[in-house]
Amino acid sequence: MEYHPKNLICSMFHVPCSMKKGGFTIIELIISIFILSVALVGIFNAFSIITILTSDSVNRLTATYLAQEGMEIVRNIRDINWLNMDSGVPVGATWVDGLNTTTCATTGCQAGYASTSLSPYTAGSYLYLNANGFYGYGSGTKTKFERKITITFLPTGNFASDYIMKIIVQVSWDKKATILNSGVSADTCTEGNNCVKSEETLYNWYYPNH
């Protein structure tokens, strides 16, 4: 007696190989359902991966914008200081006023979009998005992003006499665990995963000390 693979499978499961003459066999139906299930799982996983990658791209784009904004905040403070020095008000104004020179050089600083000075950075200080679409602290909707600004003075590291500021703005975000990556908190900056860093150098062209 010749055994067809299909007949062998039917005998293993003790089921008739034919439901009715001219119709689908049970084993053919089982195989079809199995193939369809595998295809649906594959499609679902593909959509899940696309969703994860899209979310990562959106977070990275937002973080890049926030890093650039951090640079502009520091630049704006420096430029206002120049205007104050030019007007003589307040008396004794310098180009680094409001930049928390010692703190920003060691533990880092933070600032919102409308800040006129930098305050010490504290881990867990998330940015808030207000009703007008601006990022700051204390009001609005809490986001997943943290921003730390570090300032180093060159060439000697003495802000009182140096004329160059090296600025590093770090923006990190809370990242949930997925099938592609493990979760990580915004307090931990891992470049290429949940963190973007931007670097720029500003000069005291207006009142050079060198």
RALIN-V875324 format. One record per residue. PHI is phi in whole degrees, 0 to 359 (NA if undefined). D_FIRST is the distance of its C-alpha to the first C-alpha in Angstrom with 1 decimal. Layout:
BEGIN
phi:PHI d_first:D_FIRST
phi:PHI d_first:D_FIRST
END
This chain:
BEGIN
phi:NA d_first:0.0
phi:272 d_first:3.8
phi:255 d_first:6.4
phi:274 d_first:9.7
phi:308 d_first:12.8
phi:296 d_first:14.2
phi:295 d_first:11.4
phi:295 d_first:11.8
phi:296 d_first:15.5
phi:299 d_first:15.4
phi:292 d_first:13.8
phi:294 d_first:16.5
phi:265 d_first:19.2
phi:56 d_first:18.0
phi:234 d_first:18.7
phi:291 d_first:17.3
phi:279 d_first:16.3
phi:226 d_first:18.4
phi:284 d_first:22.0
phi:199 d_first:22.5
phi:295 d_first:21.5
phi:85 d_first:23.1
phi:257 d_first:24.1
phi:286 d_first:23.3
phi:280 d_first:20.5
phi:298 d_first:21.8
phi:294 d_first:20.3
phi:295 d_first:21.9
phi:293 d_first:25.1
phi:297 d_first:25.1
phi:297 d_first:24.7
phi:297 d_first:27.4
phi:296 d_first:29.7
phi:297 d_first:29.3
phi:298 d_first:30.1
phi:297 d_first:33.1
phi:296 d_first:34.3
phi:298 d_first:34.3
phi:296 d_first:36.2
phi:294 d_first:38.7
phi:297 d_first:39.4
phi:298 d_first:39.9
phi:295 d_first:42.3
phi:299 d_first:44.2
phi:296 d_first:44.6
phi:297 d_first:45.9
phi:294 d_first:48.4
phi:297 d_first:49.5
phi:295 d_first:50.2
phi:299 d_first:52.1
phi:297 d_first:54.2
phi:296 d_first:55.0
phi:295 d_first:56.0
phi:295 d_first:58.1
phi:298 d_first:59.9
phi:298 d_first:60.6
phi:295 d_first:62.1
phi:296 d_first:64.3
phi:298 d_first:65.5
phi:293 d_first:66.3
phi:295 d_first:68.1
phi:297 d_first:70.2
phi:296 d_first:71.0
phi:296 d_first:72.1
phi:298 d_first:74.5
phi:293 d_first:75.8
phi:294 d_first:76.4
phi:295 d_first:78.4
phi:298 d_first:80.3
phi:301 d_first:81.3
phi:299 d_first:82.8
phi:294 d_first:84.7
phi:297 d_first:86.1
phi:296 d_first:87.5
phi:299 d_first:88.9
phi:295 d_first:90.5
phi:298 d_first:92.2
phi:300 d_first:93.5
phi:294 d_first:94.9
phi:296 d_first:96.6
phi:299 d_first:98.2
phi:300 d_first:99.6
phi:296 d_first:101.2
phi:295 d_first:102.7
phi:295 d_first:104.1
phi:291 d_first:105.5
phi:274 d_first:107.2
phi:81 d_first:108.3
phi:234 d_first:106.8
phi:285 d_first:106.0
phi:296 d_first:108.4
phi:82 d_first:106.7
phi:298 d_first:103.3
phi:236 d_first:100.9
phi:285 d_first:97.8
phi:248 d_first:95.5
phi:301 d_first:96.8
phi:81 d_first:94.1
phi:261 d_first:91.5
phi:45 d_first:91.7
phi:306 d_first:92.0
phi:287 d_first:91.5
phi:296 d_first:88.7
phi:295 d_first:86.8
phi:279 d_first:86.9
phi:252 d_first:85.5
phi:265 d_first:83.3
phi:94 d_first:83.0
phi:230 d_first:84.2
phi:216 d_first:82.9
phi:196 d_first:84.2
phi:268 d_first:83.4
phi:297 d_first:83.9
phi:254 d_first:87.5
phi:291 d_first:88.6
phi:256 d_first:91.9
phi:204 d_first:91.3
phi:263 d_first:88.5
phi:248 d_first:87.8
phi:302 d_first:86.1
phi:285 d_first:82.3
phi:232 d_first:80.6
phi:301 d_first:76.9
phi:93 d_first:75.3
phi:273 d_first:77.8
phi:279 d_first:75.5
phi:286 d_first:76.7
phi:245 d_first:77.2
phi:256 d_first:76.7
phi:273 d_first:79.6
phi:294 d_first:79.7
phi:268 d_first:81.0
phi:87 d_first:78.1
phi:252 d_first:80.0
phi:260 d_first:79.0
phi:205 d_first:81.4
phi:231 d_first:81.8
phi:93 d_first:82.6
phi:217 d_first:81.9
phi:101 d_first:79.0
phi:262 d_first:75.3
phi:294 d_first:74.1
phi:255 d_first:71.8
phi:265 d_first:69.4
phi:256 d_first:71.7
phi:239 d_first:74.3
phi:227 d_first:76.8
phi:236 d_first:78.8
phi:246 d_first:81.6
phi:244 d_first:82.9
phi:237 d_first:86.0
phi:241 d_first:87.3
phi:262 d_first:90.7
phi:234 d_first:91.3
phi:268 d_first:92.6
phi:252 d_first:94.1
phi:89 d_first:92.4
phi:255 d_first:95.7
phi:296 d_first:95.6
phi:288 d_first:99.4
phi:237 d_first:99.8
phi:286 d_first:96.5
phi:234 d_first:95.8
phi:231 d_first:92.0
phi:244 d_first:89.4
phi:263 d_first:85.8
phi:249 d_first:83.7
phi:238 d_first:80.1
phi:250 d_first:78.5
phi:249 d_first:75.3
phi:238 d_first:73.2
phi:234 d_first:70.3
phi:215 d_first:68.1
phi:293 d_first:65.9
phi:236 d_first:62.3
phi:286 d_first:59.6
phi:290 d_first:56.5
phi:226 d_first:53.5
phi:289 d_first:50.1
phi:258 d_first:51.9
phi:219 d_first:55.1
phi:276 d_first:56.6
phi:289 d_first:59.6
phi:210 d_first:63.1
phi:277 d_first:66.6
phi:295 d_first:69.2
phi:292 d_first:71.4
phi:250 d_first:69.3
phi:265 d_first:69.4
phi:239 d_first:66.4
phi:299 d_first:66.9
phi:86 d_first:63.8
phi:237 d_first:62.4
phi:224 d_first:65.0
phi:211 d_first:68.3
phi:235 d_first:70.3
phi:236 d_first:73.5
phi:231 d_first:76.2
phi:231 d_first:79.2
phi:208 d_first:82.4
phi:242 d_first:85.9
phi:246 d_first:89.1
phi:239 d_first:92.6
phi:266 d_first:96.1
phi:292 d_first:97.3
phi:287 d_first:100.0
phi:231 d_first:101.8
phi:295 d_first:100.7
phi:261 d_first:101.8
phi:258 d_first:101.4
END
